[in-house]
Amino acid sequence: MAHTVLRYPRTVILTLWVVLICCVIVGSLLPAKSAVIVATGRLHISLKVLHYCLYTLLALMALGAMRRRSAAVLAALAMILLGVALEFGQKAVPGRSCEIRDMCINGGGVLTGIAIGIASRRIIAAGGSFRQVASWNSDN
């Protein structure tokens, strides 16, 4: 099984990306008094930092899951729209509110993820380690 997983890394990344999207959607739309939100509030990390890191990871995973650069960047940018939609959706959830600041933090995380993803692919391609990465960088 491990051999199969390593053989299809994009499929694994795509699957994990979809799972993470579902987790973000569910977590964003849970009521403020739910056990998950209460437990998250007890973490010794700022919720704003958590927003930023999750959306950075969502963008990085989108870039890793797709072969074509244009499709990957569009999928990553779509995470900004997801963040905005979820913030508006929180208006209808008891104890939650829509915050413009969270939308900006989510968008900043996505842009950071895109920047890290593109830079890392270029660094790897410059080293000549992966031919697929080099072809991704030359895609228009």
C-alpha positions in Angstrom: 0.0 0.0 0.0 2.8 2.5 0.8 4.2 1.9 -2.6 0.8 2.8 -4.2 0.6 6.0 -2.1 4.0 7.1 -3.2 3.2 6.3 -6.8 0.3 8.7 -6.9 1.3 11.7 -4.6 -1.0 14.2 -6.4 -4.0 12.0 -5.7 -3.1 11.8 -2.0 -2.6 15.6 -1.9 -5.8 16.2 -3.7 -7.7 13.9 -1.3 -6.1 15.6 1.8 -6.9 19.0 0.3 -10.6 18.1 -0.1 -10.7 16.7 3.4 -9.1 19.9 4.8 -11.6 22.0 2.8 -14.5 20.0 4.4 -13.0 20.4 7.9 -12.6 24.2 7.4 -16.2 24.5 6.1 -17.6 22.5 9.1 -15.4 24.3 11.6 -16.3 27.7 10.2 -20.1 27.0 10.4 -20.3 25.4 13.8 -22.0 27.4 16.6 -19.8 29.2 19.0 -20.9 27.0 21.9 -20.1 23.7 20.1 -17.4 21.5 21.7 -15.0 21.9 18.8 -15.1 25.7 18.8 -14.8 25.8 22.6 -11.8 23.4 22.5 -10.2 25.5 19.7 -10.6 28.6 21.8 -8.6 26.9 24.6 -5.6 26.4 22.4 -2.6 28.5 23.2 -2.6 30.1 19.7 -4.4 33.1 18.3 -7.4 32.2 16.2 -6.2 34.7 13.7 -2.9 32.8 13.4 -4.9 29.6 13.0 -6.9 31.2 10.2 -3.8 32.4 8.4 -2.0 29.0 8.7 -5.0 27.0 7.5 -5.5 29.1 4.4 -1.8 29.0 3.7 -2.0 25.2 3.8 -5.1 25.2 1.7 -3.3 27.2 -1.0 -0.2 25.1 -0.8 -2.2 21.9 -1.1 -4.0 23.2 -4.1 -0.7 23.9 -5.8 0.6 20.5 -5.0 -2.5 18.7 -6.2 -2.7 20.0 -9.7 -0.3 19.5 -12.6 -1.1 22.7 -14.6 0.1 25.9 -13.0 -2.8 27.9 -14.2 -5.4 25.5 -12.7 -3.4 25.2 -9.5 -3.2 28.9 -9.0 -6.9 29.3 -9.8 -7.8 26.6 -7.3 -5.6 28.3 -4.7 -7.2 31.7 -5.4 -10.6 30.1 -5.0 -9.7 29.5 -1.3 -10.0 33.3 -0.9 -13.6 33.1 -2.2 -14.2 30.1 0.2 -13.0 32.2 3.1 -15.2 35.1 2.2 -18.2 32.9 1.7 -17.7 31.2 5.0 -17.4 34.5 6.8 -20.7 35.6 5.4 -22.2 32.2 6.3 -21.2 32.8 9.9 -23.7 35.6 10.1 -26.4 32.8 10.2 -24.6 30.7 12.9 -25.5 31.3 16.6 -22.7 33.1 18.4 -20.6 33.7 15.3 -20.1 36.8 13.3 -18.8 38.0 9.9 -15.5 39.8 10.3 -13.8 41.6 7.4 -10.5 41.2 9.3 -10.8 37.4 9.1 -11.4 37.7 5.3 -8.2 39.7 5.0 -6.3 37.2 7.1 -7.6 34.3 5.1 -6.7 36.0 1.9 -3.2 36.8 3.2 -2.7 33.2 4.1 -3.8 32.1 0.6 -1.4 34.6 -1.1 1.4 33.4 1.2 0.7 29.8 0.3 0.8 30.7 -3.4 4.1 32.5 -3.0 5.7 29.7 -1.0 4.4 27.1 -3.4 5.6 28.8 -6.6 9.0 29.7 -5.0 9.5 26.1 -3.8 8.7 24.6 -7.1 11.2 26.9 -8.8 13.8 26.0 -6.3 13.2 22.3 -6.8 13.1 22.7 -10.5 16.4 24.6 -10.5 18.0 21.7 -8.7 16.8 19.4 -11.4 15.3 16.9 -9.0 11.8 16.6 -10.5 11.0 16.8 -14.1 7.3 17.2 -13.4 8.0 20.3 -11.4 10.0 21.8 -14.2 7.2 21.2 -16.7 4.8 22.8 -14.2 6.9 25.9 -14.1 7.0 26.2 -17.8 3.2 25.9 -18.2 1.4 29.0 -19.3 
